[in-house]
Amino acid sequence: MNFVDADGASIMPDFPPVPVDVVLPEDMHFGTRNFIVNIQQLKFENPGLYSIDVTLDGQPQASIPLLVRHNPPAQPANEGPTGQV
């Protein structure tokens, strides 16, 4: 997995490979698999469009778009401009 910004630069270049064993029975042509990865200290410097690029055995398999938005907390309706009620 590789997290990439809109310019194509990796934002986590030292992300280690995630080993996943893929074994399909002979009578299956495709399958799906869910897995959970614990990612610590991932930081998106700016809001915008990113992607998660997935490779398997060095071959690109998928690129999943990821939109990062900045949503500041809303000010309660009953607060005045200085934060006082």
C-alpha positions in Angstrom: 0.0 0.0 0.0 1.1 3.5 -0.7 -0.6 6.8 0.2 -0.1 9.3 -2.6 -0.9 13.0 -2.8 -2.4 14.8 -5.8 1.1 15.3 -7.3 1.8 11.6 -7.1 4.3 11.9 -4.2 4.2 9.3 -1.5 3.2 10.8 1.9 4.4 7.7 3.7 7.5 6.5 1.8 8.6 4.2 4.6 5.4 2.3 4.9 6.4 -1.4 5.2 4.8 -4.0 2.9 1.8 -5.8 4.3 2.1 -9.5 3.7 -1.2 -11.1 2.6 -1.5 -14.7 1.5 -3.8 -15.0 -1.5 -5.0 -18.5 -2.2 -8.0 -19.3 -4.4 -9.5 -22.8 -4.8 -9.1 -24.1 -8.4 -12.8 -23.6 -9.2 -12.8 -19.9 -8.3 -11.9 -17.2 -10.7 -11.9 -14.3 -8.3 -12.4 -13.6 -4.6 -12.5 -10.8 -2.1 -10.8 -10.4 1.2 -11.0 -7.8 3.9 -8.1 -6.9 6.1 -7.3 -4.3 8.7 -4.0 -2.4 8.9 -3.0 -0.4 11.9 -1.5 2.8 10.5 0.1 5.1 13.0 1.3 8.6 12.5 -0.3 9.0 9.1 -0.6 12.8 8.5 -2.3 14.6 5.7 -0.7 18.0 5.5 -3.4 19.6 3.4 -6.9 18.9 2.4 -7.3 17.6 -1.1 -7.4 14.5 -3.2 -5.1 11.6 -2.3 -5.1 8.0 -3.3 -4.3 4.7 -1.8 -2.3 2.6 -4.3 -2.3 -1.1 -3.9 0.3 -3.4 -5.4 0.6 -7.1 -5.3 4.0 -8.8 -6.1 5.3 -5.4 -7.4 2.4 -5.1 -9.9 -0.2 -2.2 -9.5 -3.6 -3.6 -8.7 -5.8 -0.7 -7.7 -5.8 3.0 -6.9 -8.5 4.0 -4.4 -9.3 7.8 -4.3 -9.4 9.4 -0.9 -10.7 13.0 -0.4 -9.3 14.7 2.7 -11.4 17.6 3.9 -10.9 20.1 6.7 -14.1 20.6 8.7 -13.5 23.0 11.6 -15.8 22.5 14.6 -19.0 24.5 14.2 -19.6 27.4 16.7 -22.7 26.8 18.8 -25.6 29.0 17.6 -26.1 30.6 21.1 -22.5 31.8 21.4 -21.5 35.3 20.7 -18.5 36.4 18.6 -16.2 36.2 21.7 -17.4 32.8 22.7 -19.5 34.1 25.6 -23.2 33.3 26.1 
